[in-house]
Amino acid sequence: MSDFADQARAPREGEQLDAGVVGAWLKGRVPGLTGECLIRQFPGGSSNLTYHVQVGGRDMVLRRPPFGRIARTANDMLREARILQRLRPVFPYVPTVIAIGDDESVMGAGFYVMERIEGIIPRRDFPAGMAVTPALARQLCERLLDVLIELHSIDYRAAGLGDLGRPEGYVRRQVEGWSRRYTDAMTPDAPDCSDIMQWLADRQPAEVRHCVVHNDYRFDNVVLDPADPRRIIGVLDWEMAALGDPLMELGTVLCMWTQADDPPEAQLSRQQPTTLPGMMTRAEVMEYYCRKTGLSMDHYDFYRVYGLFRMAGIIQQIYYRYFHGQTRDPRFASLVTFLKFLVDTSRNQIRNSSL
């Protein structure tokens, strides 16, 4: 299975880093580091940028914010690095942080460098040639959810994570925050979502409990063991982690879970291999999580619409940078089409809701 491990490529146009600067900075902070610095870029991700850095014989990963305009509270690499440092002792899937770059003169933004967890990352599709039977697909779904439940079960106070954020009022802050971010990132071709924002504001459920939430949990943010792909050996991309309501997180998981019978618009924007035979449906994901945790999705429509609208907010922030020429990544050209699909799906869910 080692041939299926995730590989970096030449950096995209406009997203190159100065290998001389990065190498010198690392050598000044990591004892015994010698040799030429080589930098390549991992292909996934549409927000923060992730690079494979090699200095001598050591493999590392560098994370930095995107180039161009970003939301004030988004893409905070220093916060993400500190979260990893706090979580590592109680959640072994978290990579070890090697060095934190809080001097923006190095590359114009805060960044950090962590160990590389080499393995298989299930992106839109599994690597070519990798056989995924229905039985393996089911096992992967269960393991993905088991690790999420493990995260949600951490005693964050005992782990010293009580200052990760304010847990009380999380639902309200998420609704208000994503409404504000969407409005702030509006472009002339983006749909008005004031009706969705108002529906969410009027139907907020009580918070069931508080825990550490990843807030971008999906297959393409986990690393599978190349020797046994049933094992998850890493969980990546912690930029939006917080203390919050686990059912709000489940809502975001469900909104990104494309299943085989979804319409063509959903299939075109699919980011995970969740349409393969054996993969769970959204209903099965919800049933498995609730059965394992004892929680109930009585307000499913709210969590589903929240997840969809939150994704619309993320997409619009990214599309804003493309619309204004702050990134040249060609993947972003069609994001407005996906955005309109998310908005239409949200409105359909609202029309059919009994809440």
QUIRADA-V635353 format. One record per helix or strand of 2 or more residues. SS is the DSSP state (H for helix, E for strand). FROM is the first residue (numbers start at 1). LEN is the number of residues. Records with the same first field share a line. If there is no record, write none. Layout:
SS->FROM-LEN + FROM-LEN
This chain:
H->2-3 + 19-9 + 77-11 + 134-19 + 162-3 + 170-15 + 194-9 + 219-3 + 246-10 + 264-5 + 282-12 + 300-24 + 330-3 + 335-17
E->8-2 + 37-6 + 49-7 + 58-7 + 97-5 + 111-5 + 211-3 + 222-4 + 228-8 + 242-3
